[in-house]
Structure formats: structure tokens, C-alpha cells
């Protein structure tokens, strides 16, 4: 019982986003822009990268699929976010929501398999490049199923 209380206290004190309930996921294109306060209100800055979100698509798949996607993002974050090839030119963004509140965002570059998280102060070293490659391929599949091109071009149906 004491362990449970300690765990609950740690979660409460750290305010970790992993403890927050994710009720929605949005995919969008990310276009770099120096303008921090865009008139449309869709300007974001993550890890020093400022840009606009465009063509947002709400993922309204069944809860089990959304749960798998959140688990995949958690694995990527835990594995480390340091770039392998260092190009990091993000063209995609995943926004995790609790109701209408943004819990956190992930910027993604599918060219170098780079990823940055809005709730991360510094990038961390990669623990397993092989797992990262596999998980980024899996993440690409989510974007293509939502009709996003990995190069930042809208796919035509």
C-alpha cells in the first residue's frame, strides 16, 4: 500500500504528461515560419522550431488504435530524441489532446527520422537506433493512413 501512495505522490508532484489522459490526436503539416504570433493562431514553437500548422486532421479512430499510437510515441520519446543524421527539417506534427487542451506536441522529420517533443528541454541520446527506425516506419504508416505524404505534400484521394 505504501508503494502505491508513493507512486501516486510522484505522479502528482512531477505533473508528468504521461499521467494525463489523451482524448484526441491531431496530425498536421508543419511549415517553418519566423512569425511567432500568426494571425490564424496556429503558430507553434517546439525546441526552437517555429512554424505554422496546416491541414490538421483529427484522428477519430477507435480508442484501441489511438492507445497504440500514444504508446508508440511514448516508446520513441523514452528511446531518445537526438537526431541520427542531424538534418531535422520537420514537416509533420502530432498534437496530443485532453479535451481541447494540448497535452504536448511532437515535431517529426521523416527524412532523418528526427523527432522533438514540446515537453522536452533537451534532446536525449538514442538508446536503440534499430528500434527507432522500426518505430518511425510505424509512425509513417499512421500519417499515410490519415492521407498525409511524408514529404509534407497533401495526398490526393
C-alpha positions in Angstrom: 0.0 0.0 0.0 2.9 2.3 0.8 4.3 1.8 -2.7 1.0 2.8 -4.3 0.9 6.0 -2.3 4.5 6.8 -3.2 3.8 6.2 -6.8 0.7 8.4 -6.7 2.6 11.1 -4.9 5.4 11.0 -7.5 2.9 11.3 -10.4 1.2 14.2 -8.7 4.4 16.1 -7.8 6.1 15.6 -11.2 3.0 16.6 -13.1 4.1 14.3 -15.9 2.1 14.4 -19.2 2.1 10.6 -19.2 -0.3 10.7 -16.3 -2.7 12.9 -18.3 -5.5 11.3 -20.2 -5.2 11.6 -24.0 -8.6 12.0 -25.5 -7.6 13.2 -29.0 -4.8 13.1 -31.5 -4.3 15.5 -34.4 -2.0 15.1 -37.4 -0.9 18.2 -39.3 1.8 19.6 -41.6 4.4 21.9 -40.1 5.7 24.8 -42.1 8.7 26.6 -40.7 8.0 30.3 -40.2 9.8 33.1 -38.3 6.5 34.6 -37.4 5.7 33.6 -33.8 2.3 35.2 -33.5 0.5 34.3 -36.7 -3.0 35.9 -37.3 -4.6 32.4 -37.6 -3.3 31.4 -34.1 -1.7 28.2 -35.4 1.9 29.2 -34.9 3.8 27.0 -32.5 7.4 26.8 -31.2 8.9 23.4 -30.2 12.5 23.0 -29.3 13.4 26.3 -31.0 11.5 25.5 -34.2 8.7 28.0 -35.0 6.2 27.4 -37.7 2.6 27.0 -38.7 0.3 24.0 -38.5 -1.7 23.3 -41.7 -4.2 20.8 -42.9 -5.0 19.4 -39.4 -6.6 16.1 -39.4 -8.3 14.8 -36.2 -7.6 11.1 -35.6 -11.0 9.7 -34.7 -10.1 6.1 -34.9 -11.2 3.6 -32.3 -9.7 4.0 -28.8 -7.5 0.9 -29.1 -5.8 2.4 -32.2 -5.3 5.8 -30.6 -3.9 4.0 -27.5 -1.4 2.1 -29.7 -0.3 5.4 -31.3 0.2 7.1 -27.9 2.2 4.0 -26.8 4.3 4.3 -29.9 5.0 8.0 -29.3 6.0 7.2 -25.7 8.4 4.5 -26.8 10.0 7.0 -29.2 10.4 9.6 -26.5 11.8 7.1 -24.0 14.2 5.8 -26.6 15.7 9.2 -27.1 15.2 12.1 -29.5 18.7 13.0 -30.6 19.0 13.2 -34.4 20.8 10.4 -36.2 21.6 12.3 -39.4 21.2 15.8 -38.0 19.2 17.3 -40.9 16.0 17.7 -38.8 13.7 19.6 -41.2 10.3 18.9 -39.5 7.3 18.8 -41.8 4.8 17.0 -39.6 3.3 17.5 -36.2 1.3 15.3 -33.9 -0.7 17.0 -31.2 -2.0 15.0 -28.2 -5.0 16.5 -26.6 -7.0 16.1 -23.4 -10.4 17.5 -24.4 -9.4 20.8 -26.2 -6.2 21.2 -24.1 -2.9 20.5 -25.8 -1.0 18.0 -23.6 2.1 18.1 -25.8 3.2 18.0 -29.4 5.8 16.1 -31.4 7.6 17.6 -34.5 8.8 15.0 -36.9 11.3 14.9 -39.8 10.8 11.6 -41.8 14.0 12.3 -43.8 16.3 11.8 -40.9 13.8 10.1 -38.6 14.2 13.0 -36.2 11.6 13.9 -33.5 11.3 16.7 -31.0 8.8 16.9 -28.1 7.2 20.1 -26.8 7.7 18.9 -23.2 11.4 18.1 -23.6 14.0 20.6 -22.6 17.0 18.9 -24.3 17.3 16.1 -26.7 18.5 12.8 -25.2 20.8 10.2 -26.7 19.3 7.4 -28.7 19.3 4.1 -26.8 18.4 1.8 -29.8 18.8 3.1 -33.4 17.2 -0.2 -34.7 14.1 0.2 -32.6 13.9 3.9 -33.5 14.0 3.0 -37.2 11.3 0.4 -36.8 9.1 2.7 -34.7 9.5 5.7 -37.1 8.4 3.4 -40.0 5.3 2.5 -37.9 4.7 6.2 -37.3 4.9 6.9 -41.0 2.1 4.4 -41.6 -0.2 6.4 -39.3 0.4 9.5 -41.3 -0.1 7.8 -44.7 -3.4 6.2 -43.4 -4.5 9.8 -42.5 -3.7 10.8 -46.1 -0.5 12.7 -45.3 2.5 12.5 -47.5 5.8 12.0 -45.7 7.3 14.9 -47.6 4.7 17.4 -46.5 2.5 17.3 -49.6 -1.2 16.6 -49.3 -2.1 13.2 -50.8 -4.9 13.3 -53.3 -7.5 10.6 -53.0 
